[in-house]
Amino acid sequence: MESPHAINGHDPMDSLLTAAKKLADHGGIRDEIVSGIYGVSADICRDAVIYQDKKKLGSTYKLDNIVTSRIWGFPIMLAGLGLVFWITIAGANYPSSWIASFFSWIEGYLTSGFAAVHAPAWLHGVLVLGLYRGTSWVISVMLPPMMIFFPVFALLENFGYLPRVAFNMDRLFKKSGGHGKQALTMSMGFGCNAAAILSTRIIESPRERMLAILTNNFVPCNGRWPTLILLSSMFMVGAATTGALRTFSTALVLMGIVLVGIVVTLSVSWVMSKTALRGVPTHYTLELPPYRRPQIWKTIVRSSKEKSLNVLTRAIIVAAPAGIITWILGNVFVGGESVLNHMAAWFDPFAQLLGMDGFIIMAFILGLPANEIVLPILLMGYMSSGAMVDIEGLGSIKDIFLSHGWTWLTALNMMLFSLLHYPCGTTLVNIYKETKSMKWAVLSAVIPLAIAIGVTFTVASAARLFGWV
Amino acid sequence: MSRYTVAFAGNPNTGKSTLFNLLTGMRQHTGNWAGKTVVTAEGQFTHKDHTYLAVDLPGTYSLYSNSADEEAARDYIIFEQPDVTLVVLDATSLERNLNLALQVLEITGRAVVCINLIDEARRLGIDINLKRIAKRLGVPVTAISARGRIGIDELLDQIERVATGEFRAEPLKITYNDEIEQGIAELIPMVEQTVGARYPARWIALRLLDGDHSLLASLKAHMGRKDIHVSEEVASHGITACH
């Protein structure tokens, strides 16, 4: 054995490691250490723990045998997802229109109030038609679905179902070169991509963590759910269907969108792991925690308070100024056209190629800070561009879209674009902070954007080619 | 009035965050799956005459450097040297959970072991003899239910005893096989000479035998050496080393 004095000039730490390596040169020492520790644990438990009824302990495994089985795992997962969507859509429909009519009722009084004090038209425009309308839309469109979706999702989460989802998805991720835990970070992305980026820390290998970061955007987050839910319930279902069937088909469409996102996640993982992030998936242990009965009221109250209100506040904080800006842009005229129309017209040719229009692209660009405001900005853009419609419930929102030439293709492509396009500003900042690399932060915006453009272009071209629109 | 630091360690999904929230009144989100505590949270609570700074470490299965989370938890216990490390265990899968407790005890004796979800365990017909476990581990062991608010006062009393030094622990020492023990014995003098008495020499020796480079990098960084950048090199290719 060398003594530390004999290796002057070297870092003593490094020589420590060298010495240690010499002592443990045959490998397999980790196994010995672990079995040493496990042996003691097992011994203590033999000594101090008595199981009265082993069968009781097994009940959770029985459930797992079903929900993670090769045959039933995926159908149960899809059915669960569909059920959550169905509850959300069915439950949110009426409250949304109630809230919308309530706000437009208030708006009437506001307008007469402004008229009574002889306020200038521009002031009424900025404050009522811009600020007030913008925020009240955000609230009436987003609040009801969120108040249902988040608590239901949180209940599933606290029950312990998400690790089972990860377990089912594991095989798929392994095949695409990613890490099974990517399924967990992906599930977290359903809530918030920005938070999910932080959660990728649970993935050990840098390569697989990067895959998880790059693909997290492809699951729709809080901010995008309302857009997806609204558009699919308005456009994607035939006009003839009503009631339960309508809700059911809307849920199916949403599920389809989520599946598209998952397919893209897997494909991008696969391509990246064959090119820029080459490597073999590492092994890991995934714990399937025991199912626990969620504390129902606490979960509902907490998720409403933390998620729904947070998202809504964030949306309002960004949407309020955006409402003002959009109104101003729509009412400042240059050469007979509003600035907004000029901008939208500039994007329009490109947007048409993707089956959308210039206003939609502009809404996505202005919506970079927060996905929550894309739809409100779009509505405000349409409203200030001349087609003044009184908003009373979701039906008239649809009329606004229709009067701007929307078809099912426009709605579908906007949904696809929303699903696939770059993550929000907060998420990008987090990616930069976590990876400390401008290159990957930029790539995590550019790759999704390219895919979003590619997919919407393909869909639009195909639909036009076959004469579906 | 003195203030003590209490680090909350535990496997993922043991109700560690629930306990943390209960004591500190903070509202961290708690879900039933691994890995949701992604950022270390801090809070404060008071018991009798003392104030405690509570630090919620990421949930980990071990303190070997398998991930950024495990390194973060390990580094906190070694380098910040909290007055008490509270190890939260899941009563319904005690055997697996004990492994982490044993690893913590290899680093520090200033620990309290807290067996959570005891109500759930009782429901499942699991009898746990706390006294026997405490005797084996050599540190205070209490059973609680953070959700049902059972046994919290007793737990706080035990934390106080360890924090104030009223309780002096002689934690269980794991004896490994002869080869490892021999390696440890040879390394300990060198470790003590290099890193000083401040850090647990036996544990560091064991980790070195296991070829734990990241521990070495952390040691270097924390001992204020000029080659601090080593930890950043390890963390290149876009990975955050959470310190």
Interface residues (C-beta under 8 A of the other chain):
Chain A: M1 S3 P4 D11 P12 M13 D14 L16 L17 A19 A20 K21 L23 A24 I29 R30 E32 I33 G36 I37 Y38 V40 S41 A42 I44 C45 D47 A48 V49 I50 Y51 Q52 D53 K56 L57 A154 E157 N158 F159 G160 L162 P163 A166 K181 L184 S187 M188 A195 L198 S199 R201 I202 I203 E204 P206 R207 R209 M210 T285 L286 E287 P289 P290 Y291 R292 P294 Q295 R302 E306 K433 E434 T435 K436 S437 W440
Chain B: N11 P12 N13 R27 H29 T30 G31 N32 W33 A34 G35 K36 V38 V39 P58 Y61 Y64 N66 S67 A68 D69 T92 S93 L94 E95 R96 L98 N99 L102 Q103 E120 L124 G125 I126 D127 I128 N129 L130 R132 I133 R136 L137 R147 L172 I174 T175 Y176 N177 E179 I180 Q182 G183 E186 L187 M190 V191 Q193 T194 A205 L206 L208 L209 D210 G211 H213 L216 L219 K220 R225 D227 A235 H237 G238 I239 T240 C242
